[in-house]
Amino acid sequence: MKHFFTPLLVILFAFQLIAYANPFSGIHQPVVHHKHLKSTNPQNNYGGSISNDIYVSLAAKIPADSPYSYISGASVHIAFDSSFDSNVYGPEDSQDFNSGGFGGAGSNAFAIPQGSVYLSIEGRQLPTVKDTILFVFQNPTATAYQLVIDANTFKGNGLKAYIYDSYLKKTSYITDSVTFVNFTVNPKNDSTFFNRFSIIFKSTSLAVNSISLNSAITNQAVTLNWKTVGENNLASYSVEKSTDGINYSSIGKVVAKNVFASTYTFTDNKASEGNLYYRIKAVSINGLVTYSSVSTIAKGLVDVSFGVYPNPIQNKVVNIKFAQVEKGSYTLRLFNSLGKQVCAKQIQHSGGSATYNTILDASLTNGIYKLSISSANGSNSIYTTNVLIQN
């Protein structure tokens, strides 16, 4: 028995020396090992007590065809808190000093860039959909690697985290536990490793379920009215205007009420002549954006006219445009191919030019319909056209 164990102990001891000589340490599927890290910044006041974190560990197979599991190496830690600063190297951050420091002679260096500083710990504000956390990876010594992403304690500020691979143009959801991302590199091609990976954030919910926008022109000013349903942690509404229907700019903001159903008004007193296009941009507290449909005003028209758009009509929502039409009550009707009335909607027009966002009956099926507009004072149509309804 003595002769059997002696060579076995020698083999195990030699194997352990090889593992420590490797730029990565340990064998088996890696577990992110920097959860205990405290900042090395002398002015750091973050003691690791924040429970809203993501940990990312880099691992390798050496050699690439090794039958063993990945060997764990460098790790980074991202901590989220409203008191942290996302842009400045501060007391909640820690530089990466691994293997001679990032940018030095270190092999398999893995860090988070922040300006000219490379971090192993980064404290950030709560995430928004505009945030990107970039990773840099230098001097690979292997070809087969793995990212181990531990998001057990990530709360997300109402958002989901995703790992983006810029080399493969691939986005993968980071689960609420541990996510493994296997990849290979070509040490002679920086795009296969250097700044290949980043974390981005998305939301699966809308900032607001629906925005119904109407516009009207009175005394040379355009008044916008919009109704909302299902506001969800909204910060504000931005009113955007365009003169070509393509390029929009913000002309004002309205603070969101954050109630289930609400009504808002905004007046544009600087409406120029010609066609004007308006839309409402809803922005949530985590950066999520939802847009209304576009409402069009033709300022300066002298001829009475009506318009319908879009055509085909999508999702049973249509815009009815009045240009220089006198004030009054109007009725919009739809007739099927047999001439039977299948839908009727009332429009209260305040006079002049306006666009009305109208929701048609949900029971309408796909097909061609005759659309008619008549005034309340008479049964004769003052405008008719054919429209196509598509779901």
Secondary structure as GFF3:
##gff-version 3
##sequence-region A 1 391
A	DSSP	alpha_helix	2	21	.	.	.	ID=ss1
A	DSSP	beta_strand	53	61	.	.	.	ID=ss2
A	DSSP	beta_strand	71	80	.	.	.	ID=ss3
A	DSSP	beta_strand	94	95	.	.	.	ID=ss4
A	DSSP	three_ten_helix	98	100	.	.	.	ID=ss5
A	DSSP	beta_strand	109	114	.	.	.	ID=ss6
A	DSSP	beta_strand	117	124	.	.	.	ID=ss7
A	DSSP	beta_strand	132	134	.	.	.	ID=ss8
A	DSSP	beta_strand	136	138	.	.	.	ID=ss9
A	DSSP	beta_strand	144	150	.	.	.	ID=ss10
A	DSSP	three_ten_helix	156	158	.	.	.	ID=ss11
A	DSSP	beta_strand	160	165	.	.	.	ID=ss12
A	DSSP	beta_strand	170	173	.	.	.	ID=ss13
A	DSSP	beta_strand	178	184	.	.	.	ID=ss14
A	DSSP	three_ten_helix	190	192	.	.	.	ID=ss15
A	DSSP	beta_strand	197	202	.	.	.	ID=ss16
A	DSSP	beta_strand	210	218	.	.	.	ID=ss17
A	DSSP	beta_strand	221	229	.	.	.	ID=ss18
A	DSSP	beta_strand	234	242	.	.	.	ID=ss19
A	DSSP	beta_strand	249	255	.	.	.	ID=ss20
A	DSSP	beta_strand	261	268	.	.	.	ID=ss21
A	DSSP	beta_strand	274	284	.	.	.	ID=ss22
A	DSSP	beta_strand	289	291	.	.	.	ID=ss23
A	DSSP	beta_strand	295	299	.	.	.	ID=ss24
A	DSSP	beta_strand	305	314	.	.	.	ID=ss25
A	DSSP	beta_strand	317	325	.	.	.	ID=ss26
A	DSSP	beta_strand	328	335	.	.	.	ID=ss27
A	DSSP	beta_strand	341	349	.	.	.	ID=ss28
A	DSSP	beta_strand	352	359	.	.	.	ID=ss29
A	DSSP	beta_strand	367	375	.	.	.	ID=ss30
A	DSSP	beta_strand	381	390	.	.	.	ID=ss31
###
